[in-house]
Amino acid sequence: MIPLVKPFMAPAAEMMPALEKILYSGYIAEGQAVYDFEAAFRSFFGNPRMLALHSGTDALHLALILAGVGPGDEVISTAMTAEPTNVAIAMTGAKVVWGDVDPATGLLSPDSVRSLITGKTRAIMLVHYAGMVCDLREFDRISAETGIPLIEDAAHALGSRFAGKFIGNNAPYTVFSLQAIKHMTTVDGGFLAVKSDADLERARRLRWFGLDKAKPRLENDITEVGYKYAMNNVNAAIGLVQMRHLRAILDRHQANGKFYDNAFRGVPGVTCVPYYPETEPSYWLYTMLVERREDFCRALNDRGIVASPLHLRSDRHSIFSYARRKLEGLDQFYSNFVHLPCGWWVGDEEREQVVDAVKKGW
Ligand SMILES: *Cc1c(COP(=O)(O)O)cnc(C)c1O
């Protein structure tokens, strides 16, 4: 079977010496390996203000705190995402308000978001689902007009671009995940990208109990509750080796995605997803709409390919029952969308196999 997701791990000959060295170095907590990994990540993505954290969920939580989100506030978000996005909002005590999605893309609709803004709206949470990029031109306009900050959950969008730049350079807060099945993994890990020095310094303290690491421990004063969200040297040492392969991983995801975009155009029963102006997806998963999805998935499975949706829509969870509302765009997208394998493990032969399997019909 060609799987939908697969953790990438650099060859043992490269990884094991680096891992062994750090494990027995006498310094496995946050230290130089983390700072070296941050430097490599920042220079790759072009934003000098990025902090390594223990997970993407930690990055989401800190982004919300930096945006000023707290109890009683509202955050407009999407149900078309993985669980961490909206659970992180719940962690702050704020209420989720479900924006509807564009039924053609499954991504948050700017018009829907605009109609939901109230005096309590403290942030807009965008999810670049499966690596597709939201309509950032419109969302930037909404944010500029209202002063409400955007948080971009880019857990699926490492290497995606907007207006020629990597995601991570647009909104005041962008979140990446280095969890097992994302484009690049450090086993677990995350990054928070910010745009101001003030946010960077505050996040640096918040990731370590509120302590200022630049000062000696005995001279520190915690003035704001922080968390234990820092990355450790072990995950960072893994990340430094993984980084050597990042360009190749992203290239393969994107080449496969573009190959499918061309191959599936005009295939009966398939509707391709359009991409918004100035956006370039990084195709974490390949996404499209199909008629009679169950039959489609069964047929593809019989032909050796995993094809399926991946996440339960977040508005189905009991903790968000207070926020339930009619989401027509999401209902439409959710019943027809499907993912196909498109990552680094899909070679030239496998992608031909996928295209043939779809074209055979179901
Ligand atoms: C994976 C993921 C995250 C963060 O997850 P961690 O496992 O905490 O790194 C956040 N949002 C989305 C949409 C995700 O898929």
The ligand as a MOL file (V3000), in Angstrom:
LIG
                    3D

  0  0  0     0  0            999 V3000
M  V30 BEGIN CTAB
M  V30 COUNTS 15 15 0 0 0
M  V30 BEGIN ATOM
M  V30 1 C 0.0630 18.7310 13.8380 0
M  V30 2 C -0.7510 19.9330 13.9330 0
M  V30 3 C -0.5320 20.9420 14.9120 0
M  V30 4 C 0.5070 20.8770 15.9890 0
M  V30 5 O 0.7060 19.6460 16.4710 0
M  V30 6 P 1.8660 19.1550 17.4230 0
M  V30 7 O 1.6430 17.6890 17.3720 0
M  V30 8 O 1.6120 19.7580 18.7450 0
M  V30 9 O 3.1980 19.5590 16.8700 0
M  V30 10 C -1.2980 22.0830 14.8520 0
M  V30 11 N -2.2310 22.2530 13.9030 0
M  V30 12 C -2.4720 21.3360 12.9560 0
M  V30 13 C -3.4840 21.6270 11.9090 0
M  V30 14 C -1.7600 20.1320 12.9510 0
M  V30 15 O -2.0160 19.2180 12.0070 0
M  V30 END ATOM
M  V30 BEGIN BOND
M  V30 1 1 1 2
M  V30 2 1 2 3
M  V30 3 2 2 14
M  V30 4 1 3 4
M  V30 5 2 3 10
M  V30 6 1 4 5
M  V30 7 1 5 6
M  V30 8 2 6 7
M  V30 9 1 6 8
M  V30 10 1 6 9
M  V30 11 1 10 11
M  V30 12 2 11 12
M  V30 13 1 12 13
M  V30 14 1 12 14
M  V30 15 1 14 15
M  V30 END BOND
M  V30 END CTAB
M  END
